[in-house]
Amino acid sequence: MFKNRLKDVDLSQSFIFLILLALLFTFILYPLIRVLYVAFTEGSSLSLNHFINFFERALFKEAFLNSLIAGLMAVIFGSLISLPLAFFTIKYDFKGRTLIQTLGILPLVMPPFVGAVALQLILGRSGVFNLLLLKWFNISIPFMEGLRGVIIVQTLHYFPFIFLNASASLANVDPSLEEMAQNMGAHGLRLFRRVTLPLMMPGYVAGVLLVFIRVIDDLGTPLMLNYTKMLAPQAYLRVTTIGVEDKAGYVICVIMVVLSLLSLWAAMKFLNLSEYAMVQRGGTGTPISKKIRGWKLAFVLVFSFFILGISLLPHLGIFLLSFAKVWSFSILPKSYTLSHYIEIFFRTPHFVKNTLLYCVLAAGIDVILGSVIAFLLIRGRVWGKGLLDAISTMPLAIPGVVLATGYLRVFHGTNLPFFHQPLTSLWVILVIAYSARRLPYTLRACYASMQQIHISLEEAALNLGANRKRTFFKITFPLMTGGLIAGGLLAFITSSVELASTIMLVPRMEYGPLSYGIYIYMQSAVGRGPGAALGVIAILLVGIGTYLVNKVFAGGSGTAFKL
Amino acid sequence: MNKATEVRLINLWKKFGEVEAVRDVNLTIKGSDFFTFLGPSGCGKTTLLRMIAGFTRPDQGTIFFDEVEINDVPPWKRDVGMVFQNYALWPHLSVFENVAFGLKERNLPKSILQEKTHQALSMVNLEGLEKRRPSELSGGQQQRVALARTLVIEPRLLLLDEPLSNLDAKLRIQMRHELVRIQKDLGITSIYVTHDQEEALTLSTRIAVMSKGIVVQVGTPKEIYESPKSQEVADFVGTSNFFRAQVVEEVEDRIRVRTEEGFLLMVDKQEGVSLGIGSNLLLNIRPESCQIFYPHEVPSDENRIEGIVKTSAYLGSLVQYEVEVIGGKRVKVNLVNPRKKTLMKEGEKVSLTFSPEDIVAIPLK
């Protein structure tokens, strides 16, 4: 028995497998373990003291609650926006529904911290909206103050996750299941409550949990709005101001990981259930969409475009700001200029250049790692696939702040041979962090595209005389390229707007990428123009990337953002 | 039990984009009928069924249940039970909850709801599986749940959309018997959609053969099989041999015809069909109506054609031959009960004979 199993193990594959495992261990698992170790030890013995201290301090308790509240609120408001939108665009047939579906993903195209700045301009204390209110009614509403501002920005930014996942699962509900219910006498709201809603639940819940994870994870928005009483900014402040020796920072990291892990685990569990919404065998599966007109149509259109209009305000704001010469205490900029673009392209070109360099490298690394890991997981003859799978999926549950803290902890003190300085002083640390953070996405894209290649396609090539190597390059690899490109693009666009790990790990100002540049510029009033110009560049990068990903995936708009 | 519902379809039309799915259909389905819409895929039979269920609105025409027009009645008020091809069992509900769904919609008291649900489940022999989810059932069991769920609301009409097509051959035959039994027990008017002619012939009291949106013939299974009114019907229901021919003379209650290939054949006159001398017609001869012999075995020249065996397939209960006759046409011949008979080999010369009453003449325009 044991001998037979040994035969199934391929030695050269096992060698690659071990190298991979060592890499993933060093840059994903070990930093996390060190964070956990610091949080759970006192001196050299295990202890929960740091956690007890944490929950005894009012500030931390408040930060913990605020993060939960923000997550909850973003989910609630996001659902209020997304569920009607999803229902309208899937169940009703009217002109403009494709437009709504497309506009519905646009909020994701903007980095949330850019959105935060833009919304300040529009809804802030001296933003457009309040200026109008002051002028007409002599009142002002403090939308953007404190936690409220954070929740507004995060809701408007992250609701597409719910919208996309809910739409997809709603569209997947087999129409005959609803027709059968009508046939049995159910209709209207009752039909929705008893049949449609339970069937679309798994996809919807997955979207909700995804939003929750992102909100907990989000460092940029609270920092930009200057509101620090939340978990991510607290961890960031502890580690950057007090130093890597401060225990409280690590405790916050552990709490964030636990929250993410719980949500992720629940999301996966619900997604496993969602298979049952799929069209069953046989049958004619064209979703029923009812034509609507009259006041119903008017209501749907007004609701949809009102919501989408608001969620696209930040895009407009940032665009205007990037061309504005002076824009303060006025409804629209007083005069326009190109100087901000000149600034970012000629005076500080390194932000854009660094982004391109780091993200292309990170995407390349992820594509190579992703395809090799996918190959080993699907076709490999090695032991311990489960471990490989688990470690490479783990970054999904590691917030950027936590990974960065772990890196500082592990690599800060030790000089690298030949370089005579620690890894954290080199720009490569950013490339490594991006690669580690995005590996799960790329791996999933590679895994999916390899899974679709039936083994018989390869066996046919082997049977016709091609050896294993030729088969891989002639058959397997060409069939996978779509998935590889999509996975690489996905890693590229998400890395280019990564802020949390960036601001913690940037070794020197001139090594900073675009997201760092935006953050730095936005700190001062005169920097807002160039910051906005960088923001426009970021939106363009992400927008084009998203468009290309969807083209490659050919799964309709937003495929890349579904869990 | 109330009197079973009669369904009348009057001048029904339905277009999907440029495709005319249903064209001017007129049908009366009598109470307690087991009525089948039979036709190839895309012939409009499912559209017709969905119009009766209320999921598709006719562009033109009227649907009556008994004497009441129901065009504007929504599906949930029609009180018809439909069994979907894919069963459409709700995966988030248990077997019991699936079956009880319609009763719950009707706000029945809990005790009656439970009693009726159990009754329905025992009618289809599914006692004891109440708590299972649909995904934990076999195909045949899912089928029974779908049926029980539909019957439990005691609908005035039972609609079945190819309900047996997802089952394997043995189960399909078993379910066929069960369907007939249940339908007879309940006396409920049933409309069945299928493309399987064997299913249609065994199940139905009456059949409407459809093609390209039109009802081409309505009749009992025997009428449809034995007296098809067009080549289409004859071709779709069973297999057949066709000869184009012209009437050359009338002989008492028979006619003599000459086929395109030059064969002279005697054919029984058909009721209600007048065929003058010189009129064109299509002869339709079922394979099992052809007799096959070695030439020396046949004494007379009446209704006899010579040919050469091209293929032969032994199926146990019958032998299927293809015989090439003069002019190159291949005639399909089924020799039933081949026990103790010598099998004819490929290349052998044979004679085919036909009884005048077995040849169906279809007038051509």
Interface residues (C-beta under 8 A of the other chain):
Chain A: D174 S176 L177 E179 M180 A181 Q182 N183 M184 G185 A186 H187 R190 R194 V195 P198 L199 M201 Y276 A277 V279 Q280 R281 G282 G283 T284
Chain B: T46 A53 G54 F55 P74 P75 W76 K77 R78 V80 G81 M82 F84 Q85 N86 Y87 A88 L89 W90 P91 H92 F101 G102 E105 R106 S135 R149 T150 I153 E162 S165 N166
